Amino acid sequence: MKTALLNKLRSSLEGLLRRIAWIISKTRVTPNQLTLSTILLALAGYVLTIQYKTPFILLATILTTGFLDAIDGSLARLTNTASRRGAFLDSFTDRICEIIYSLTLIELGFNTKLVLLYLAFSLMVSYTRARGESLGVNMSGVGLMERAERLIGLSIILLLYAYIPDIALLLFIVLTILTGITVLERFLYAWRVLSSQSADRS
C-alpha cells in the first residue's frame, strides 16, 4: 500500500501553504468559502472552454482548484476551524468539480462515452473509500489512481492535447483503465479486511 501522492506533495509544500494560509487568515475569507470557490472556478473554466475550445483553460482550472483545495485545509488548521462539516463539504465539492471537469473534456472533443466511463470510475474510487472507511477500513493510499494522481494525469493529457491530440487521447484511455483498476483494488482490499474482521468475530 502506497502513501498518497497528494499527501507527499502537501508535505513538501507545507511551509509555503502555511505562509499563504497565514496571509489569507488576515482577511475574512473562511476555509469553506475557499472550498466553494473551486466550484465557481470549475464552472468558469467550463464556460470559457465552450467559447474558446482550448485545453489550456481546463489545465489552468485544474491547477488552480487543486491549489485552493490544498490551501483550504491549511487555513482551517491554522485558524482552528477544521470540522467534520468542512471535511464533508470538501469531499462534496471535489466530486462536483470532477463532474464539471468531465463535461469540459467533452466540450474539448474527448469521446463522450469514454469520458463518462472515466467519470464513473473516478466517482467509484471516491465512493469505495468513503464506504470502506464508514465500515472501519482505513483506505488511505489504497489503489494507484487517487484523486491527486488522476488530476496530475489529466493535466499532462491536456498539455499534450494542445500539440499531439492522438497521443493525449491514447493516454486518456490508459488513465481511464488505471482508474478502473483502482476501483477494483479498493473493492478487493476492503473485502479482504471486512472478511478478516468477520472471521475474527466468529
N, C-alpha and C positions, 0 to 999 in steps of 0.2 A: 504494500500500500504506500503510495507516494504522498509527499507533502504537496498541498495545493499550490500551484504556481502563483495564484493571486496572493496567497499569504507570504510567499517568498518575496514577491515584488513589493508588497506593502512593508515588509520588514526592512528591506534595503532602502526604502524611501521614507521610512517612518519619521526621521528627523525633518525632512522637507515638509511632509504632510502636517507635522505638528506646528511648524512655523506658519504655514499657510492657515491652518485652523486657528492659530492664536490671533492672526490678523483678522480673520472673519469673526472671531468671538468678540471683537471690539465693536462690531456692528450689531444690528438687531436681527440678523439672519439666523434662523434656527436650523438644526440638522434636518428636521422634517421638511423645511422649505427647500433646502438643497436637494433632498431626495426627490421631492415632487418636481423640481425644476428639470430633472433628467427627462421626464415625460414630455414637458414642453419643448425641450431641445430636440428630442427624437421626432416629435410631430413637425417641428420647424424644418428639420432635415428632410422629412418625407415630402413636405410641400415644396421645398426648394428643389428636391430631386425630380419631382414631377415637371417642374418648369425647365430645369437646366440639363437633366439627364446625364450628370457626371458622377462617377463613383467617389470622387474626392469629397463630396458633401457628406455622404454616409460615413466615409472614413473619418472625417473630422468630427462627425456626430458621435461615433463610437468612442473615439479617443477622449472627447470632452466629457461625455456622460460617464465613462469609466473613471476618469479622474475625479469627478464630483462624487461618484459612488465611494471612492476611497476617502475623500475629504469629509463626507458627512459622518462617517464613523469616528474619525479622529476628532471632529468638532464635538460630537456627542460625549466622547470620553473626556475631553478637555473641560467641557462645561458641566460635567456630571449630570447630563440629561439622557444618558443611554437608558433605554427601556425596552421591554418586550414589545410594546406597541410600535416603537420606532423600528425595531428589527422586522416586525411583520410588514410595516409599510415599505421598508427597504426591499424585502423579497417580492412584495406585490409589484412595486414599480419596476423592478428588474424584469419581471415576466412581461409587463406591458411594453417595456422598451424592446424586448426581444421580438414581440409581435410586430411592432412598428418597423424594426429593422428588416424583418422578413418581407413586409409589404413594400418597403423601399427597394429591396432586392428585385422584387417582381417588376417594379417600375423601371429598374435598370436593364431589364431584359433577361434576367435569370429564369430558367424554366419553372413555371408556376407549380407543377406537381412536385418537383424536386425541392423547391423552397418550402412547400407545405410539409413534406416529409422531414426535412431538416428541422422545421419549427416544432413538429410533433415530437421528434426525438429530443430536442432541446428542453421542451416543457416536461417530458417524461424523466429526463435526467434530474431536473429540479424536484419533480413530484416524488421520485423514488427516494431521494434524500429526505424530503420533508416527512413522508410517510414512515420511512425507516426510523428516523430519529424520534418520531412521535411514539414509536413502539420500543424505544430504548436502544436502538442500534446506532452506534457512532459511525456516520457515513463520511466524515471529513476525509478528503483525499482519495476516496474510492472512485476508481474509474479514470480514464485518460483525459476525456474532454469535459472538464468542469467549465463553468461559465467564463473564467478568465482565458482559458485555453481556446475556447470557441471564439471569443471576441478577438484574440490575437490572430487566430486563423482567418477570421473574416477580414481583418484589417489587411493582412498580407494578400488575400484574394482580391480585395477591392483595389489595392495598389497595382497588382498585376493586370486586373481587368481593364485598366486605362490604357495599357500598352500591348498586352498579349492575351486577349479575352479567351481564346481557346484553352490556354493553359490554366487560366483562372477558373474557368468552368469545370475543367477536369479536377482541379484541386477542391472545388466546392463539392463535387461528388465524393471525393475522398473524405472531406470534413464531415459530410452527412453520414457516411458509413461508419466513421470513427465515433460519431456521436451516438449512433445506434448501438454500437458495441459497448459504449459506456453505459447505456441503459441496461443492457444485458448483464454487464459486470456488476452494476449496483443491485440488480434484482437477485443475482446468484449469491452475492455477498450477504445481503440482508436475509435471504432464505436460509443460508448456512448458519448464520448467527442465531436466528429465531429457532431453527431446528435444534441447535445445540442447547439453547435455553429451555426448550420444551423437554429435551431429553434429561437435562439436569433436574427438572422438577418432578419427573416421573420416577 
